[in-house]
Each structure stands twice: as C-alpha cells, then as structure tokens.
Amino acid sequence: MTVDVDAMPADLPGGDEATAAEYVLGLLSDAEATPFETKLNKDRDLQQDVAAWQAYFCTYFETVQPQTPPPALWREVEIRVGQEPKVPMWRQVLPYLIGAFFGGGLTWLVTMIGLGGH
C-alpha cells in the first residue's frame, strides 16, 4: 500500500484517526490501547489510518539522527524524577519574617495605644 504523506491533514483530526495517531506515537495508556487494538484487528479502515500515520511520522524520524545522552544527564534525570521542586530559601523564610513583622507591629501598636497595662 502506498501512502501519500503530503495528503495527511495539517491538524490532528478527531475520533478514530486521532486515536490512530496517538497509538502510533505510543501515547495511549494500556486501558486505551487494548480496546483500540481489538478494534484495529477488525477494522480495515483503521488499519489504513495506522499505516498512514506510521508513514507520516516516519518522515520526521528520518531526518533525526539517534543520539545517546551523556551519563551525567541520565543521572540528573533520575535524581529529579519524583522529587519535589526545590523551594528557594527566601520562600522558606518568608512566612517567618512576615509573622515576626506582624508580631512586632502588633506589640508596638499595643504599647503605643496604652493597652500594655500601665
């Protein structure tokens, strides 16, 4: 079967065609892929959609040379995955500073208006 890659739509369509594109790119979860594959085995048009998307996306991968990232990058990714983002020091201290400011201000206010018990 010959697929005219130039005839592929510029915008991703909805419905089964969009799901076929997501399937080809590996974006479907297992819960989504299983029923899609069941339908794919029975539906000739859907098989053609998948083949067309495979041909379309292959044109992108032909121009990109595979590269292996440096080991240090993989270590950095592994360290960061699953971690909470680091909060800057000023954001950690800010609530305490605000509390101290308002506490000091309240103490000053009470003293100045004479509620200090004198």
Phi and psi restraints in degrees (range 20) as a CNS / XPLOR table:
assign (resid 1 and name C) (resid 2 and name N)
       (resid 2 and name CA) (resid 2 and name C) 1.0 -101.5 20.0 2
assign (resid 2 and name N) (resid 2 and name CA)
       (resid 2 and name C) (resid 3 and name N) 1.0 131.6 20.0 2
assign (resid 2 and name C) (resid 3 and name N)
       (resid 3 and name CA) (resid 3 and name C) 1.0 -112.1 20.0 2
assign (resid 3 and name N) (resid 3 and name CA)
       (resid 3 and name C) (resid 4 and name N) 1.0 127.7 20.0 2
assign (resid 3 and name C) (resid 4 and name N)
       (resid 4 and name CA) (resid 4 and name C) 1.0 -85.1 20.0 2
assign (resid 4 and name N) (resid 4 and name CA)
       (resid 4 and name C) (resid 5 and name N) 1.0 99.0 20.0 2
assign (resid 4 and name C) (resid 5 and name N)
       (resid 5 and name CA) (resid 5 and name C) 1.0 -63.5 20.0 2
assign (resid 5 and name N) (resid 5 and name CA)
       (resid 5 and name C) (resid 6 and name N) 1.0 -33.2 20.0 2
assign (resid 5 and name C) (resid 6 and name N)
       (resid 6 and name CA) (resid 6 and name C) 1.0 -66.6 20.0 2
assign (resid 6 and name N) (resid 6 and name CA)
       (resid 6 and name C) (resid 7 and name N) 1.0 -20.9 20.0 2
assign (resid 6 and name C) (resid 7 and name N)
       (resid 7 and name CA) (resid 7 and name C) 1.0 -84.2 20.0 2
assign (resid 7 and name N) (resid 7 and name CA)
       (resid 7 and name C) (resid 8 and name N) 1.0 -3.7 20.0 2
assign (resid 7 and name C) (resid 8 and name N)
       (resid 8 and name CA) (resid 8 and name C) 1.0 -67.7 20.0 2
assign (resid 8 and name N) (resid 8 and name CA)
       (resid 8 and name C) (resid 9 and name N) 1.0 144.7 20.0 2
assign (resid 8 and name C) (resid 9 and name N)
       (resid 9 and name CA) (resid 9 and name C) 1.0 -66.8 20.0 2
assign (resid 9 and name N) (resid 9 and name CA)
       (resid 9 and name C) (resid 10 and name N) 1.0 148.6 20.0 2
assign (resid 9 and name C) (resid 10 and name N)
       (resid 10 and name CA) (resid 10 and name C) 1.0 -72.4 20.0 2
assign (resid 10 and name N) (resid 10 and name CA)
       (resid 10 and name C) (resid 11 and name N) 1.0 -38.5 20.0 2
assign (resid 10 and name C) (resid 11 and name N)
       (resid 11 and name CA) (resid 11 and name C) 1.0 -101.5 20.0 2
assign (resid 11 and name N) (resid 11 and name CA)
       (resid 11 and name C) (resid 12 and name N) 1.0 145.7 20.0 2
assign (resid 11 and name C) (resid 12 and name N)
       (resid 12 and name CA) (resid 12 and name C) 1.0 -70.6 20.0 2
assign (resid 12 and name N) (resid 12 and name CA)
       (resid 12 and name C) (resid 13 and name N) 1.0 121.2 20.0 2
assign (resid 12 and name C) (resid 13 and name N)
       (resid 13 and name CA) (resid 13 and name C) 1.0 -75.4 20.0 2
assign (resid 13 and name N) (resid 13 and name CA)
       (resid 13 and name C) (resid 14 and name N) 1.0 173.0 20.0 2
assign (resid 13 and name C) (resid 14 and name N)
       (resid 14 and name CA) (resid 14 and name C) 1.0 -93.9 20.0 2
assign (resid 14 and name N) (resid 14 and name CA)
       (resid 14 and name C) (resid 15 and name N) 1.0 -178.6 20.0 2
assign (resid 14 and name C) (resid 15 and name N)
       (resid 15 and name CA) (resid 15 and name C) 1.0 72.8 20.0 2
assign (resid 15 and name N) (resid 15 and name CA)
       (resid 15 and name C) (resid 16 and name N) 1.0 -147.5 20.0 2
assign (resid 15 and name C) (resid 16 and name N)
       (resid 16 and name CA) (resid 16 and name C) 1.0 -63.3 20.0 2
assign (resid 16 and name N) (resid 16 and name CA)
       (resid 16 and name C) (resid 17 and name N) 1.0 -31.5 20.0 2
assign (resid 16 and name C) (resid 17 and name N)
       (resid 17 and name CA) (resid 17 and name C) 1.0 -65.7 20.0 2
assign (resid 17 and name N) (resid 17 and name CA)
       (resid 17 and name C) (resid 18 and name N) 1.0 -41.6 20.0 2
assign (resid 17 and name C) (resid 18 and name N)
       (resid 18 and name CA) (resid 18 and name C) 1.0 -66.4 20.0 2
assign (resid 18 and name N) (resid 18 and name CA)
       (resid 18 and name C) (resid 19 and name N) 1.0 -41.2 20.0 2
assign (resid 18 and name C) (resid 19 and name N)
       (resid 19 and name CA) (resid 19 and name C) 1.0 -64.8 20.0 2
assign (resid 19 and name N) (resid 19 and name CA)
       (resid 19 and name C) (resid 20 and name N) 1.0 -35.7 20.0 2
assign (resid 19 and name C) (resid 20 and name N)
       (resid 20 and name CA) (resid 20 and name C) 1.0 -63.3 20.0 2
assign (resid 20 and name N) (resid 20 and name CA)
       (resid 20 and name C) (resid 21 and name N) 1.0 -41.1 20.0 2
assign (resid 20 and name C) (resid 21 and name N)
       (resid 21 and name CA) (resid 21 and name C) 1.0 -64.6 20.0 2
assign (resid 21 and name N) (resid 21 and name CA)
       (resid 21 and name C) (resid 22 and name N) 1.0 -43.9 20.0 2
assign (resid 21 and name C) (resid 22 and name N)
       (resid 22 and name CA) (resid 22 and name C) 1.0 -63.5 20.0 2
assign (resid 22 and name N) (resid 22 and name CA)
       (resid 22 and name C) (resid 23 and name N) 1.0 -37.3 20.0 2
assign (resid 22 and name C) (resid 23 and name N)
       (resid 23 and name CA) (resid 23 and name C) 1.0 -63.4 20.0 2
assign (resid 23 and name N) (resid 23 and name CA)
       (resid 23 and name C) (resid 24 and name N) 1.0 -45.9 20.0 2
assign (resid 23 and name C) (resid 24 and name N)
       (resid 24 and name CA) (resid 24 and name C) 1.0 -62.2 20.0 2
assign (resid 24 and name N) (resid 24 and name CA)
       (resid 24 and name C) (resid 25 and name N) 1.0 -37.6 20.0 2
assign (resid 24 and name C) (resid 25 and name N)
       (resid 25 and name CA) (resid 25 and name C) 1.0 -80.9 20.0 2
assign (resid 25 and name N) (resid 25 and name CA)
       (resid 25 and name C) (resid 26 and name N) 1.0 -6.8 20.0 2
assign (resid 25 and name C) (resid 26 and name N)
       (resid 26 and name CA) (resid 26 and name C) 1.0 76.3 20.0 2
assign (resid 26 and name N) (resid 26 and name CA)
       (resid 26 and name C) (resid 27 and name N) 1.0 29.0 20.0 2
assign (resid 26 and name C) (resid 27 and name N)
       (resid 27 and name CA) (resid 27 and name C) 1.0 -93.3 20.0 2
assign (resid 27 and name N) (resid 27 and name CA)
       (resid 27 and name C) (resid 28 and name N) 1.0 -8.1 20.0 2
assign (resid 27 and name C) (resid 28 and name N)
       (resid 28 and name CA) (resid 28 and name C) 1.0 -82.1 20.0 2
assign (resid 28 and name N) (resid 28 and name CA)
       (resid 28 and name C) (resid 29 and name N) 1.0 141.2 20.0 2
assign (resid 28 and name C) (resid 29 and name N)
       (resid 29 and name CA) (resid 29 and name C) 1.0 -73.1 20.0 2
assign (resid 29 and name N) (resid 29 and name CA)
       (resid 29 and name C) (resid 30 and name N) 1.0 168.1 20.0 2
assign (resid 29 and name C) (resid 30 and name N)
       (resid 30 and name CA) (resid 30 and name C) 1.0 -58.8 20.0 2
assign (resid 30 and name N) (resid 30 and name CA)
       (resid 30 and name C) (resid 31 and name N) 1.0 -39.3 20.0 2
assign (resid 30 and name C) (resid 31 and name N)
       (resid 31 and name CA) (resid 31 and name C) 1.0 -64.9 20.0 2
assign (resid 31 and name N) (resid 31 and name CA)
       (resid 31 and name C) (resid 32 and name N) 1.0 -28.9 20.0 2
assign (resid 31 and name C) (resid 32 and name N)
       (resid 32 and name CA) (resid 32 and name C) 1.0 -88.3 20.0 2
assign (resid 32 and name N) (resid 32 and name CA)
       (resid 32 and name C) (resid 33 and name N) 1.0 -35.8 20.0 2
assign (resid 32 and name C) (resid 33 and name N)
       (resid 33 and name CA) (resid 33 and name C) 1.0 -70.6 20.0 2
assign (resid 33 and name N) (resid 33 and name CA)
       (resid 33 and name C) (resid 34 and name N) 1.0 -38.0 20.0 2
assign (resid 33 and name C) (resid 34 and name N)
       (resid 34 and name CA) (resid 34 and name C) 1.0 -60.2 20.0 2
assign (resid 34 and name N) (resid 34 and name CA)
       (resid 34 and name C) (resid 35 and name N) 1.0 -52.5 20.0 2
assign (resid 34 and name C) (resid 35 and name N)
       (resid 35 and name CA) (resid 35 and name C) 1.0 -65.8 20.0 2
assign (resid 35 and name N) (resid 35 and name CA)
       (resid 35 and name C) (resid 36 and name N) 1.0 -32.1 20.0 2
assign (resid 35 and name C) (resid 36 and name N)
       (resid 36 and name CA) (resid 36 and name C) 1.0 -64.2 20.0 2
assign (resid 36 and name N) (resid 36 and name CA)
       (resid 36 and name C) (resid 37 and name N) 1.0 -44.0 20.0 2
assign (resid 36 and name C) (resid 37 and name N)
       (resid 37 and name CA) (resid 37 and name C) 1.0 -64.8 20.0 2
assign (resid 37 and name N) (resid 37 and name CA)
       (resid 37 and name C) (resid 38 and name N) 1.0 -35.6 20.0 2
assign (resid 37 and name C) (resid 38 and name N)
       (resid 38 and name CA) (resid 38 and name C) 1.0 -62.3 20.0 2
assign (resid 38 and name N) (resid 38 and name CA)
       (resid 38 and name C) (resid 39 and name N) 1.0 -45.5 20.0 2
assign (resid 38 and name C) (resid 39 and name N)
       (resid 39 and name CA) (resid 39 and name C) 1.0 -67.1 20.0 2
assign (resid 39 and name N) (resid 39 and name CA)
       (resid 39 and name C) (resid 40 and name N) 1.0 -37.6 20.0 2
assign (resid 39 and name C) (resid 40 and name N)
       (resid 40 and name CA) (resid 40 and name C) 1.0 -61.2 20.0 2
assign (resid 40 and name N) (resid 40 and name CA)
       (resid 40 and name C) (resid 41 and name N) 1.0 -38.1 20.0 2
assign (resid 40 and name C) (resid 41 and name N)
       (resid 41 and name CA) (resid 41 and name C) 1.0 -65.0 20.0 2
assign (resid 41 and name N) (resid 41 and name CA)
       (resid 41 and name C) (resid 42 and name N) 1.0 -22.9 20.0 2
assign (resid 41 and name C) (resid 42 and name N)
       (resid 42 and name CA) (resid 42 and name C) 1.0 -105.6 20.0 2
assign (resid 42 and name N) (resid 42 and name CA)
       (resid 42 and name C) (resid 43 and name N) 1.0 -22.0 20.0 2
assign (resid 42 and name C) (resid 43 and name N)
       (resid 43 and name CA) (resid 43 and name C) 1.0 -105.3 20.0 2
assign (resid 43 and name N) (resid 43 and name CA)
       (resid 43 and name C) (resid 44 and name N) 1.0 110.2 20.0 2
assign (resid 43 and name C) (resid 44 and name N)
       (resid 44 and name CA) (resid 44 and name C) 1.0 -64.7 20.0 2
assign (resid 44 and name N) (resid 44 and name CA)
       (resid 44 and name C) (resid 45 and name N) 1.0 -40.0 20.0 2
assign (resid 44 and name C) (resid 45 and name N)
       (resid 45 and name CA) (resid 45 and name C) 1.0 -63.6 20.0 2
assign (resid 45 and name N) (resid 45 and name CA)
       (resid 45 and name C) (resid 46 and name N) 1.0 -39.4 20.0 2
assign (resid 45 and name C) (resid 46 and name N)
       (resid 46 and name CA) (resid 46 and name C) 1.0 -66.7 20.0 2
assign (resid 46 and name N) (resid 46 and name CA)
       (resid 46 and name C) (resid 47 and name N) 1.0 -37.2 20.0 2
assign (resid 46 and name C) (resid 47 and name N)
       (resid 47 and name CA) (resid 47 and name C) 1.0 -62.3 20.0 2
assign (resid 47 and name N) (resid 47 and name CA)
       (resid 47 and name C) (resid 48 and name N) 1.0 -39.2 20.0 2
assign (resid 47 and name C) (resid 48 and name N)
       (resid 48 and name CA) (resid 48 and name C) 1.0 -68.0 20.0 2
assign (resid 48 and name N) (resid 48 and name CA)
       (resid 48 and name C) (resid 49 and name N) 1.0 -37.3 20.0 2
assign (resid 48 and name C) (resid 49 and name N)
       (resid 49 and name CA) (resid 49 and name C) 1.0 -62.0 20.0 2
assign (resid 49 and name N) (resid 49 and name CA)
       (resid 49 and name C) (resid 50 and name N) 1.0 -44.6 20.0 2
assign (resid 49 and name C) (resid 50 and name N)
       (resid 50 and name CA) (resid 50 and name C) 1.0 -62.8 20.0 2
assign (resid 50 and name N) (resid 50 and name CA)
       (resid 50 and name C) (resid 51 and name N) 1.0 -44.1 20.0 2
assign (resid 50 and name C) (resid 51 and name N)
       (resid 51 and name CA) (resid 51 and name C) 1.0 -63.3 20.0 2
assign (resid 51 and name N) (resid 51 and name CA)
       (resid 51 and name C) (resid 52 and name N) 1.0 -38.8 20.0 2
assign (resid 51 and name C) (resid 52 and name N)
       (resid 52 and name CA) (resid 52 and name C) 1.0 -66.3 20.0 2
assign (resid 52 and name N) (resid 52 and name CA)
       (resid 52 and name C) (resid 53 and name N) 1.0 -42.9 20.0 2
assign (resid 52 and name C) (resid 53 and name N)
       (resid 53 and name CA) (resid 53 and name C) 1.0 -66.7 20.0 2
assign (resid 53 and name N) (resid 53 and name CA)
       (resid 53 and name C) (resid 54 and name N) 1.0 -36.7 20.0 2
assign (resid 53 and name C) (resid 54 and name N)
       (resid 54 and name CA) (resid 54 and name C) 1.0 -61.7 20.0 2
assign (resid 54 and name N) (resid 54 and name CA)
       (resid 54 and name C) (resid 55 and name N) 1.0 -45.1 20.0 2
assign (resid 54 and name C) (resid 55 and name N)
       (resid 55 and name CA) (resid 55 and name C) 1.0 -64.7 20.0 2
assign (resid 55 and name N) (resid 55 and name CA)
       (resid 55 and name C) (resid 56 and name N) 1.0 -40.4 20.0 2
assign (resid 55 and name C) (resid 56 and name N)
       (resid 56 and name CA) (resid 56 and name C) 1.0 -63.8 20.0 2
assign (resid 56 and name N) (resid 56 and name CA)
       (resid 56 and name C) (resid 57 and name N) 1.0 -49.1 20.0 2
assign (resid 56 and name C) (resid 57 and name N)
       (resid 57 and name CA) (resid 57 and name C) 1.0 -72.0 20.0 2
assign (resid 57 and name N) (resid 57 and name CA)
       (resid 57 and name C) (resid 58 and name N) 1.0 -25.8 20.0 2
assign (resid 57 and name C) (resid 58 and name N)
       (resid 58 and name CA) (resid 58 and name C) 1.0 -62.9 20.0 2
assign (resid 58 and name N) (resid 58 and name CA)
       (resid 58 and name C) (resid 59 and name N) 1.0 -29.1 20.0 2
assign (resid 58 and name C) (resid 59 and name N)
       (resid 59 and name CA) (resid 59 and name C) 1.0 -63.6 20.0 2
assign (resid 59 and name N) (resid 59 and name CA)
       (resid 59 and name C) (resid 60 and name N) 1.0 -30.1 20.0 2
assign (resid 59 and name C) (resid 60 and name N)
       (resid 60 and name CA) (resid 60 and name C) 1.0 -73.3 20.0 2
assign (resid 60 and name N) (resid 60 and name CA)
       (resid 60 and name C) (resid 61 and name N) 1.0 -39.4 20.0 2
assign (resid 60 and name C) (resid 61 and name N)
       (resid 61 and name CA) (resid 61 and name C) 1.0 -76.4 20.0 2
assign (resid 61 and name N) (resid 61 and name CA)
       (resid 61 and name C) (resid 62 and name N) 1.0 -19.5 20.0 2
assign (resid 61 and name C) (resid 62 and name N)
       (resid 62 and name CA) (resid 62 and name C) 1.0 -68.0 20.0 2
assign (resid 62 and name N) (resid 62 and name CA)
       (resid 62 and name C) (resid 63 and name N) 1.0 -28.3 20.0 2
assign (resid 62 and name C) (resid 63 and name N)
       (resid 63 and name CA) (resid 63 and name C) 1.0 -90.1 20.0 2
assign (resid 63 and name N) (resid 63 and name CA)
       (resid 63 and name C) (resid 64 and name N) 1.0 -10.6 20.0 2
assign (resid 63 and name C) (resid 64 and name N)
       (resid 64 and name CA) (resid 64 and name C) 1.0 -104.1 20.0 2
assign (resid 64 and name N) (resid 64 and name CA)
       (resid 64 and name C) (resid 65 and name N) 1.0 124.1 20.0 2
assign (resid 64 and name C) (resid 65 and name N)
       (resid 65 and name CA) (resid 65 and name C) 1.0 -85.4 20.0 2
assign (resid 65 and name N) (resid 65 and name CA)
       (resid 65 and name C) (resid 66 and name N) 1.0 132.7 20.0 2
assign (resid 65 and name C) (resid 66 and name N)
       (resid 66 and name CA) (resid 66 and name C) 1.0 -64.1 20.0 2
assign (resid 66 and name N) (resid 66 and name CA)
       (resid 66 and name C) (resid 67 and name N) 1.0 141.4 20.0 2
assign (resid 66 and name C) (resid 67 and name N)
       (resid 67 and name CA) (resid 67 and name C) 1.0 -135.0 20.0 2
assign (resid 67 and name N) (resid 67 and name CA)
       (resid 67 and name C) (resid 68 and name N) 1.0 144.3 20.0 2
assign (resid 67 and name C) (resid 68 and name N)
       (resid 68 and name CA) (resid 68 and name C) 1.0 -98.0 20.0 2
assign (resid 68 and name N) (resid 68 and name CA)
       (resid 68 and name C) (resid 69 and name N) 1.0 124.1 20.0 2
assign (resid 68 and name C) (resid 69 and name N)
       (resid 69 and name CA) (resid 69 and name C) 1.0 -69.1 20.0 2
assign (resid 69 and name N) (resid 69 and name CA)
       (resid 69 and name C) (resid 70 and name N) 1.0 154.0 20.0 2
assign (resid 69 and name C) (resid 70 and name N)
       (resid 70 and name CA) (resid 70 and name C) 1.0 -65.0 20.0 2
assign (resid 70 and name N) (resid 70 and name CA)
       (resid 70 and name C) (resid 71 and name N) 1.0 148.8 20.0 2
assign (resid 70 and name C) (resid 71 and name N)
       (resid 71 and name CA) (resid 71 and name C) 1.0 -56.6 20.0 2
assign (resid 71 and name N) (resid 71 and name CA)
       (resid 71 and name C) (resid 72 and name N) 1.0 -33.9 20.0 2
assign (resid 71 and name C) (resid 72 and name N)
       (resid 72 and name CA) (resid 72 and name C) 1.0 -62.1 20.0 2
assign (resid 72 and name N) (resid 72 and name CA)
       (resid 72 and name C) (resid 73 and name N) 1.0 -34.6 20.0 2
assign (resid 72 and name C) (resid 73 and name N)
       (resid 73 and name CA) (resid 73 and name C) 1.0 -66.7 20.0 2
assign (resid 73 and name N) (resid 73 and name CA)
       (resid 73 and name C) (resid 74 and name N) 1.0 -43.6 20.0 2
assign (resid 73 and name C) (resid 74 and name N)
       (resid 74 and name CA) (resid 74 and name C) 1.0 -61.4 20.0 2
assign (resid 74 and name N) (resid 74 and name CA)
       (resid 74 and name C) (resid 75 and name N) 1.0 -41.2 20.0 2
assign (resid 74 and name C) (resid 75 and name N)
       (resid 75 and name CA) (resid 75 and name C) 1.0 -61.7 20.0 2
assign (resid 75 and name N) (resid 75 and name CA)
       (resid 75 and name C) (resid 76 and name N) 1.0 -42.2 20.0 2
assign (resid 75 and name C) (resid 76 and name N)
       (resid 76 and name CA) (resid 76 and name C) 1.0 -63.6 20.0 2
assign (resid 76 and name N) (resid 76 and name CA)
       (resid 76 and name C) (resid 77 and name N) 1.0 -41.7 20.0 2
assign (resid 76 and name C) (resid 77 and name N)
       (resid 77 and name CA) (resid 77 and name C) 1.0 -63.1 20.0 2
assign (resid 77 and name N) (resid 77 and name CA)
       (resid 77 and name C) (resid 78 and name N) 1.0 -46.4 20.0 2
assign (resid 77 and name C) (resid 78 and name N)
       (resid 78 and name CA) (resid 78 and name C) 1.0 -61.9 20.0 2
assign (resid 78 and name N) (resid 78 and name CA)
       (resid 78 and name C) (resid 79 and name N) 1.0 -36.9 20.0 2
assign (resid 78 and name C) (resid 79 and name N)
       (resid 79 and name CA) (resid 79 and name C) 1.0 -66.8 20.0 2
assign (resid 79 and name N) (resid 79 and name CA)
       (resid 79 and name C) (resid 80 and name N) 1.0 -42.5 20.0 2
assign (resid 79 and name C) (resid 80 and name N)
       (resid 80 and name CA) (resid 80 and name C) 1.0 -79.6 20.0 2
assign (resid 80 and name N) (resid 80 and name CA)
       (resid 80 and name C) (resid 81 and name N) 1.0 -26.1 20.0 2
assign (resid 80 and name C) (resid 81 and name N)
       (resid 81 and name CA) (resid 81 and name C) 1.0 -65.9 20.0 2
assign (resid 81 and name N) (resid 81 and name CA)
       (resid 81 and name C) (resid 82 and name N) 1.0 127.7 20.0 2
assign (resid 81 and name C) (resid 82 and name N)
       (resid 82 and name CA) (resid 82 and name C) 1.0 83.7 20.0 2
assign (resid 82 and name N) (resid 82 and name CA)
       (resid 82 and name C) (resid 83 and name N) 1.0 -4.0 20.0 2
assign (resid 82 and name C) (resid 83 and name N)
       (resid 83 and name CA) (resid 83 and name C) 1.0 -91.1 20.0 2
assign (resid 83 and name N) (resid 83 and name CA)
       (resid 83 and name C) (resid 84 and name N) 1.0 150.4 20.0 2
assign (resid 83 and name C) (resid 84 and name N)
       (resid 84 and name CA) (resid 84 and name C) 1.0 -71.4 20.0 2
assign (resid 84 and name N) (resid 84 and name CA)
       (resid 84 and name C) (resid 85 and name N) 1.0 144.0 20.0 2
assign (resid 84 and name C) (resid 85 and name N)
       (resid 85 and name CA) (resid 85 and name C) 1.0 -63.4 20.0 2
assign (resid 85 and name N) (resid 85 and name CA)
       (resid 85 and name C) (resid 86 and name N) 1.0 144.1 20.0 2
assign (resid 85 and name C) (resid 86 and name N)
       (resid 86 and name CA) (resid 86 and name C) 1.0 -72.6 20.0 2
assign (resid 86 and name N) (resid 86 and name CA)
       (resid 86 and name C) (resid 87 and name N) 1.0 131.7 20.0 2
assign (resid 86 and name C) (resid 87 and name N)
       (resid 87 and name CA) (resid 87 and name C) 1.0 -91.4 20.0 2
assign (resid 87 and name N) (resid 87 and name CA)
       (resid 87 and name C) (resid 88 and name N) 1.0 130.7 20.0 2
assign (resid 87 and name C) (resid 88 and name N)
       (resid 88 and name CA) (resid 88 and name C) 1.0 -59.6 20.0 2
assign (resid 88 and name N) (resid 88 and name CA)
       (resid 88 and name C) (resid 89 and name N) 1.0 151.0 20.0 2
assign (resid 88 and name C) (resid 89 and name N)
       (resid 89 and name CA) (resid 89 and name C) 1.0 -55.9 20.0 2
assign (resid 89 and name N) (resid 89 and name CA)
       (resid 89 and name C) (resid 90 and name N) 1.0 -42.7 20.0 2
assign (resid 89 and name C) (resid 90 and name N)
       (resid 90 and name CA) (resid 90 and name C) 1.0 -61.6 20.0 2
assign (resid 90 and name N) (resid 90 and name CA)
       (resid 90 and name C) (resid 91 and name N) 1.0 -31.5 20.0 2
assign (resid 90 and name C) (resid 91 and name N)
       (resid 91 and name CA) (resid 91 and name C) 1.0 -76.8 20.0 2
assign (resid 91 and name N) (resid 91 and name CA)
       (resid 91 and name C) (resid 92 and name N) 1.0 -23.8 20.0 2
assign (resid 91 and name C) (resid 92 and name N)
       (resid 92 and name CA) (resid 92 and name C) 1.0 -76.0 20.0 2
assign (resid 92 and name N) (resid 92 and name CA)
       (resid 92 and name C) (resid 93 and name N) 1.0 -35.4 20.0 2
assign (resid 92 and name C) (resid 93 and name N)
       (resid 93 and name CA) (resid 93 and name C) 1.0 -88.0 20.0 2
assign (resid 93 and name N) (resid 93 and name CA)
       (resid 93 and name C) (resid 94 and name N) 1.0 -25.1 20.0 2
assign (resid 93 and name C) (resid 94 and name N)
       (resid 94 and name CA) (resid 94 and name C) 1.0 -52.9 20.0 2
assign (resid 94 and name N) (resid 94 and name CA)
       (resid 94 and name C) (resid 95 and name N) 1.0 -45.6 20.0 2
assign (resid 94 and name C) (resid 95 and name N)
       (resid 95 and name CA) (resid 95 and name C) 1.0 -59.5 20.0 2
assign (resid 95 and name N) (resid 95 and name CA)
       (resid 95 and name C) (resid 96 and name N) 1.0 -37.3 20.0 2
assign (resid 95 and name C) (resid 96 and name N)
       (resid 96 and name CA) (resid 96 and name C) 1.0 -69.3 20.0 2
assign (resid 96 and name N) (resid 96 and name CA)
       (resid 96 and name C) (resid 97 and name N) 1.0 -39.5 20.0 2
assign (resid 96 and name C) (resid 97 and name N)
       (resid 97 and name CA) (resid 97 and name C) 1.0 -64.4 20.0 2
assign (resid 97 and name N) (resid 97 and name CA)
       (resid 97 and name C) (resid 98 and name N) 1.0 -42.2 20.0 2
assign (resid 97 and name C) (resid 98 and name N)
       (resid 98 and name CA) (resid 98 and name C) 1.0 -64.0 20.0 2
assign (resid 98 and name N) (resid 98 and name CA)
       (resid 98 and name C) (resid 99 and name N) 1.0 -44.2 20.0 2
assign (resid 98 and name C) (resid 99 and name N)
       (resid 99 and name CA) (resid 99 and name C) 1.0 -60.8 20.0 2
assign (resid 99 and name N) (resid 99 and name CA)
       (resid 99 and name C) (resid 100 and name N) 1.0 -43.9 20.0 2
assign (resid 99 and name C) (resid 100 and name N)
       (resid 100 and name CA) (resid 100 and name C) 1.0 -64.4 20.0 2
assign (resid 100 and name N) (resid 100 and name CA)
       (resid 100 and name C) (resid 101 and name N) 1.0 -40.4 20.0 2
assign (resid 100 and name C) (resid 101 and name N)
       (resid 101 and name CA) (resid 101 and name C) 1.0 -61.5 20.0 2
assign (resid 101 and name N) (resid 101 and name CA)
       (resid 101 and name C) (resid 102 and name N) 1.0 -49.3 20.0 2
assign (resid 101 and name C) (resid 102 and name N)
       (resid 102 and name CA) (resid 102 and name C) 1.0 -68.5 20.0 2
assign (resid 102 and name N) (resid 102 and name CA)
       (resid 102 and name C) (resid 103 and name N) 1.0 -37.2 20.0 2
assign (resid 102 and name C) (resid 103 and name N)
       (resid 103 and name CA) (resid 103 and name C) 1.0 -63.0 20.0 2
assign (resid 103 and name N) (resid 103 and name CA)
       (resid 103 and name C) (resid 104 and name N) 1.0 -44.8 20.0 2
assign (resid 103 and name C) (resid 104 and name N)
       (resid 104 and name CA) (resid 104 and name C) 1.0 -64.5 20.0 2
assign (resid 104 and name N) (resid 104 and name CA)
       (resid 104 and name C) (resid 105 and name N) 1.0 -41.1 20.0 2
assign (resid 104 and name C) (resid 105 and name N)
       (resid 105 and name CA) (resid 105 and name C) 1.0 -64.2 20.0 2
assign (resid 105 and name N) (resid 105 and name CA)
       (resid 105 and name C) (resid 106 and name N) 1.0 -40.5 20.0 2
assign (resid 105 and name C) (resid 106 and name N)
       (resid 106 and name CA) (resid 106 and name C) 1.0 -66.0 20.0 2
assign (resid 106 and name N) (resid 106 and name CA)
       (resid 106 and name C) (resid 107 and name N) 1.0 -41.8 20.0 2
assign (resid 106 and name C) (resid 107 and name N)
       (resid 107 and name CA) (resid 107 and name C) 1.0 -61.4 20.0 2
assign (resid 107 and name N) (resid 107 and name CA)
       (resid 107 and name C) (resid 108 and name N) 1.0 -45.4 20.0 2
assign (resid 107 and name C) (resid 108 and name N)
       (resid 108 and name CA) (resid 108 and name C) 1.0 -61.2 20.0 2
assign (resid 108 and name N) (resid 108 and name CA)
       (resid 108 and name C) (resid 109 and name N) 1.0 -44.5 20.0 2
assign (resid 108 and name C) (resid 109 and name N)
       (resid 109 and name CA) (resid 109 and name C) 1.0 -62.7 20.0 2
assign (resid 109 and name N) (resid 109 and name CA)
       (resid 109 and name C) (resid 110 and name N) 1.0 -45.8 20.0 2
assign (resid 109 and name C) (resid 110 and name N)
       (resid 110 and name CA) (resid 110 and name C) 1.0 -63.0 20.0 2
assign (resid 110 and name N) (resid 110 and name CA)
       (resid 110 and name C) (resid 111 and name N) 1.0 -40.6 20.0 2
assign (resid 110 and name C) (resid 111 and name N)
       (resid 111 and name CA) (resid 111 and name C) 1.0 -66.4 20.0 2
assign (resid 111 and name N) (resid 111 and name CA)
       (resid 111 and name C) (resid 112 and name N) 1.0 -42.2 20.0 2
assign (resid 111 and name C) (resid 112 and name N)
       (resid 112 and name CA) (resid 112 and name C) 1.0 -70.8 20.0 2
assign (resid 112 and name N) (resid 112 and name CA)
       (resid 112 and name C) (resid 113 and name N) 1.0 -33.8 20.0 2
assign (resid 112 and name C) (resid 113 and name N)
       (resid 113 and name CA) (resid 113 and name C) 1.0 -90.2 20.0 2
assign (resid 113 and name N) (resid 113 and name CA)
       (resid 113 and name C) (resid 114 and name N) 1.0 0.5 20.0 2
assign (resid 113 and name C) (resid 114 and name N)
       (resid 114 and name CA) (resid 114 and name C) 1.0 86.8 20.0 2
assign (resid 114 and name N) (resid 114 and name CA)
       (resid 114 and name C) (resid 115 and name N) 1.0 21.5 20.0 2
assign (resid 114 and name C) (resid 115 and name N)
       (resid 115 and name CA) (resid 115 and name C) 1.0 -91.7 20.0 2
assign (resid 115 and name N) (resid 115 and name CA)
       (resid 115 and name C) (resid 116 and name N) 1.0 13.3 20.0 2
assign (resid 115 and name C) (resid 116 and name N)
       (resid 116 and name CA) (resid 116 and name C) 1.0 -76.6 20.0 2
assign (resid 116 and name N) (resid 116 and name CA)
       (resid 116 and name C) (resid 117 and name N) 1.0 -2.1 20.0 2
assign (resid 116 and name C) (resid 117 and name N)
       (resid 117 and name CA) (resid 117 and name C) 1.0 92.4 20.0 2
assign (resid 117 and name N) (resid 117 and name CA)
       (resid 117 and name C) (resid 118 and name N) 1.0 13.1 20.0 2
